[in-house]
Amino acid sequence: MSRIGNAPITLPSGVEVSYKNNVVTTKGPKGELTQEIDGNINVEVAEGIVNVVRLDEEKETKAKHGLYRSLINNMVEGVGKGFKLDLELVGVGYRAAATGQQLDLSLGYSHNILFQLPNEIKVTTTSERGKNPTISLESHDKQLVGAVAAKIRSYRKPEPYKGKGIKFIGEQIRRKAGKSAAKK
């Protein structure tokens, strides 16, 4: 029994969900998303509530039941409110600048990194004196925001000794002690 899969999804105002030919489509103020669903899973839309129902008791179908319910819930939340992820650049001289859909990262390498963002993502960068520069990514697609944030973070992952690198705001970096004191 999947507790997540059996939970109904309530639709906020302004969000529409339709299910046809094993494809779920969500439309809302932030955009439109589609997701293909396994044939053994059925989606029922009625009176502002979406239910995900499995058609058989196969092990694979049970495993996918909660997955598809979570994917549909993320789609509904995304087209309604959207998702936002914030990254922080920790390090002397680390900078980020956004021009349109291109992100210019200065991360201590010999050349700047130019990262082309997908059209579905809005990016803003802030750099205040005395604070670390931040990058804010916003979109209606949770998977896309997470993938782009992970790609940006991969250019300079936080290192465990000084904590320098690109990290998510609120992320705890596991720190290590450096070399021990001088030998006797």
C-alpha positions as CSV (number, residue, x, y, z in Angstrom):
1,M,0.0,0.0,0.0
2,S,1.4,3.3,-1.1
3,R,0.5,6.1,1.3
4,I,1.9,8.7,-1.0
5,G,0.2,7.2,-4.1
6,N,-3.2,7.1,-2.4
7,A,-3.2,10.7,-1.2
8,P,-5.4,12.9,-3.3
9,I,-4.1,16.1,-4.9
10,T,-6.2,19.2,-4.5
11,L,-6.0,21.6,-7.3
12,P,-5.5,25.3,-6.5
13,S,-7.5,27.9,-8.3
14,G,-6.4,28.6,-11.8
15,V,-4.8,25.2,-12.3
16,E,-6.3,22.7,-14.8
17,V,-5.3,19.0,-15.1
18,S,-6.3,16.8,-18.0
19,Y,-5.5,13.1,-18.7
20,K,-5.7,11.6,-22.2
21,N,-3.8,8.7,-23.9
22,N,-1.5,8.1,-20.8
23,V,-0.4,11.8,-20.8
24,V,-1.1,14.2,-17.9
25,T,-1.2,17.9,-18.9
26,T,-1.3,20.6,-16.3
27,K,-1.9,24.3,-17.1
28,G,-1.7,27.2,-14.8
29,P,-0.6,30.9,-14.5
30,K,3.1,30.0,-14.5
31,G,3.0,27.7,-17.6
32,E,2.2,24.3,-18.9
33,L,3.7,20.9,-18.2
34,T,3.2,17.3,-19.5
35,Q,4.1,13.9,-18.2
36,E,3.7,10.5,-19.7
37,I,2.2,7.9,-17.3
38,D,2.7,4.1,-17.3
39,G,-0.3,2.2,-18.8
40,N,-0.9,0.4,-15.5
41,I,-1.6,3.6,-13.7
42,N,-4.8,5.6,-14.2
43,V,-5.4,9.3,-13.3
44,E,-8.8,10.4,-12.3
45,V,-9.7,14.2,-12.4
46,A,-12.9,15.3,-10.8
47,E,-14.1,18.5,-9.0
48,G,-10.7,19.9,-8.2
49,I,-9.2,16.7,-6.9
50,V,-6.8,14.4,-8.7
51,N,-6.5,10.7,-7.7
52,V,-3.8,8.4,-9.0
53,V,-5.0,4.8,-9.1
54,R,-3.1,1.6,-10.0
55,L,-4.9,-0.9,-12.2
56,D,-3.1,-4.0,-11.0
57,E,-1.1,-5.2,-8.0
58,E,2.2,-6.0,-9.8
59,K,5.4,-5.1,-7.9
60,E,6.5,-2.6,-10.6
61,T,3.1,-0.9,-10.6
62,K,3.2,-0.5,-6.9
63,A,6.6,1.0,-7.1
64,K,5.5,3.6,-9.7
65,H,2.3,4.5,-7.9
66,G,3.8,7.0,-5.5
67,L,6.3,8.2,-8.1
68,Y,3.6,9.3,-10.5
69,R,1.5,10.9,-7.8
70,S,4.6,12.9,-6.6
71,L,5.4,14.0,-10.2
72,I,1.8,15.1,-10.8
73,N,1.8,17.0,-7.5
74,N,5.1,18.8,-8.4
75,M,3.5,19.7,-11.8
76,V,0.4,21.1,-10.1
77,E,2.5,23.1,-7.6
78,G,4.9,24.3,-10.3
79,V,2.3,25.7,-12.7
80,G,0.5,27.3,-9.7
81,K,3.3,28.8,-7.6
82,G,6.6,27.9,-9.3
83,F,9.8,26.7,-7.7
84,K,12.9,28.7,-6.7
85,L,16.4,27.6,-5.8
86,D,19.1,29.9,-4.4
87,L,22.9,29.2,-4.8
88,E,25.7,31.0,-2.9
89,L,29.2,31.5,-4.2
90,V,31.7,31.2,-1.3
91,G,35.2,32.3,-2.1
92,V,37.4,35.3,-2.7
93,G,36.8,36.7,-6.2
94,Y,33.9,34.4,-7.0
95,R,31.4,36.3,-9.1
96,A,28.2,35.7,-11.1
97,A,26.5,37.9,-13.7
98,A,23.4,37.2,-15.7
99,T,22.8,38.7,-19.1
100,G,19.5,37.4,-20.6
101,Q,19.7,33.5,-20.6
102,Q,23.5,33.4,-20.2
103,L,25.2,33.1,-16.8
104,D,28.8,34.3,-16.5
105,L,30.6,32.6,-13.6
106,S,34.0,33.7,-12.4
107,L,35.2,30.8,-10.1
108,G,38.9,31.1,-9.9
109,Y,39.7,29.3,-13.1
110,S,41.8,31.0,-15.8
111,H,38.7,31.7,-17.9
112,N,35.1,32.6,-17.0
113,I,32.5,29.9,-17.4
114,L,29.6,30.9,-19.7
115,F,26.5,28.8,-18.9
116,Q,23.5,28.9,-21.3
117,L,20.3,28.5,-19.4
118,P,17.1,27.0,-20.8
119,N,14.3,29.4,-21.8
120,E,12.0,28.1,-19.0
121,I,14.3,29.4,-16.3
122,K,14.5,32.9,-15.0
123,V,17.8,33.8,-13.3
124,T,18.8,36.7,-11.1
125,T,22.2,37.4,-9.5
126,T,22.9,39.6,-6.5
127,S,26.3,40.7,-5.2
128,E,26.3,43.0,-2.1
129,R,29.4,44.3,-0.5
130,G,30.4,42.2,2.4
131,K,28.2,39.3,1.4
132,N,28.7,36.3,-0.8
133,P,27.2,36.6,-4.4
134,T,24.0,34.6,-4.9
135,I,22.2,33.1,-7.9
136,S,18.4,32.6,-7.9
137,L,16.8,30.2,-10.3
138,E,13.1,30.3,-10.9
139,S,10.8,28.1,-13.0
140,H,7.6,26.1,-13.1
141,D,9.5,22.8,-13.7
142,K,11.0,21.4,-10.5
143,Q,13.1,18.8,-12.3
144,L,14.6,21.4,-14.6
145,V,15.4,23.8,-11.8
146,G,17.1,21.1,-9.8
147,A,19.1,19.8,-12.8
148,V,20.4,23.3,-13.7
149,A,21.3,24.1,-10.1
150,A,23.2,20.8,-9.8
151,K,25.1,21.6,-13.1
152,I,26.0,25.1,-11.9
153,R,27.1,23.6,-8.5
154,S,29.3,21.0,-10.3
155,Y,31.6,23.7,-11.7
156,R,33.0,24.3,-8.2
157,K,31.7,22.0,-5.4
158,P,32.2,23.1,-1.9
159,E,35.4,21.8,-0.5
160,P,35.5,20.4,3.1
161,Y,38.5,22.4,4.5
162,K,37.5,26.1,4.0
163,G,34.0,25.6,2.5
164,K,34.8,27.4,-0.7
165,G,32.7,26.7,-3.8
166,I,29.1,26.9,-4.9
167,K,26.5,25.7,-2.4
168,F,22.8,25.8,-1.9
169,I,21.6,28.5,0.6
170,G,20.9,26.6,3.8
171,E,23.1,23.7,2.9
172,Q,25.4,22.4,5.7
173,I,29.0,21.7,4.5
174,R,30.7,18.9,6.4
175,R,34.0,20.4,7.5
176,K,37.3,18.7,8.2
177,A,40.1,19.7,10.4
178,G,43.3,20.7,8.6
179,K,46.8,19.5,9.2
180,S,47.6,19.0,12.9
181,A,50.1,21.2,14.7
182,A,53.9,21.0,14.3
183,K,55.6,17.7,15.1
184,K,57.7,17.4,18.3
